[in-house]
Amino acid sequence: MAGIPLKLTASQEEAGGPLPAGMSRVRRKFHEIRGKCRYLLAHPGFRRSRLNTLSRLFQWWLHCTLGIPATLSLPQWGAHFYLPPRWQSAGTTMFYALRESYEKELVHLHRFISPGMVVIDGGANCGIYTVLAARLVGPSGLVLSFEPASEAFSVLERNVCLNGLRNVQAYQTALSDREEETELYHHEPGSNSFSLGSSGTMGVRSERVSTRTLGNVLREESIDRVGFIKLDVEGAEELALRGAEGVITYCHPTIIFEMNASAAKRLRLSPSGSWGLLEGWGYKFFFLNEFGHLCRMREPPPSIYPANIVAVHSDGLK
């Protein structure tokens, strides 16, 4: 569907799309560079401030080359972020370069979150959504933040402390439809490319992690209402939604979720499984255009690249 804002993961952003088997390292590197250039040139934040963005990319390259972490100050959000020097991490690199305009959904997050609300951040990574959501819900609200990867979780905790947030509870676990111990696969060097699904490629690192259902966590915390859920869990969105069925069908929270066909297939899930599940629960679907307007989607987006989808229950549209 034309106009849908695409969100590229580390592997696809760097590669510019699926790569043929047996591609040489030189050609693969060329595709990686071309993919990054395409993403950057199409980004509204880059188009608004080209020289500033390029300058920041050079600064970040120096940080990564010298192994020096950075701390960003974002006055618009009243927030600070510690970032480890990982150039390969597509999310970290683009966040350093684009700051508050990193994702459209972040720019307009205040439209979905209000003071006192309980917010779920599934796949929190270094805590970008967590920190901003905590600012928006205020001291009377609460953010439950879930990140299974050990390295990313340590950065998440650091950023929560750096911002003095007392309304955040962080869990080093993955959201799913069952509770068990499983492998989290590191498909790319970047910390935003970890998945519960294996690609079958030899030599891929993994770490042992636990999975929880959101329903059980909320019962343990005696929380019966949720206003907003963000899910970016590398293909496991359908599983996380199934584990939260009770609270979703009862509270009808607004949900921003990623559709990532290649990651879903690693888990033997349908690329549109999360869409179909929410549609059955009475949700309608939208994407944010570059002007911040919610545009209705009648069918799932093309599965070439991951895309962020805004799901709003029909009751909230009346």
Secondary structure by P-SEA (a helix, b strand, c coil): ccccbbbbcaaaaaacccccccccaaaaaaaaaaaaaaaaaacccccccaaaaaaaaaaaaaaaaabbbbbbbbccccbbbbbccccccaaaaaaaacccccccccccccccccccbbbbbccccccaaaaaaaaaacccbbbbbbbccaaaaaaaaaaaaaaccccbbbbcccccccbbbbbbbccccccccccccccccccbbbbbbbbbbaaaaaaaaccccccbbbbccccaaaaaaaaaaaaaaacccbbbbbbbaaaaaaaccccaaaaaaaaaabbbbbbbcccbbbbbbcccccccbbbbbbbbcccccc
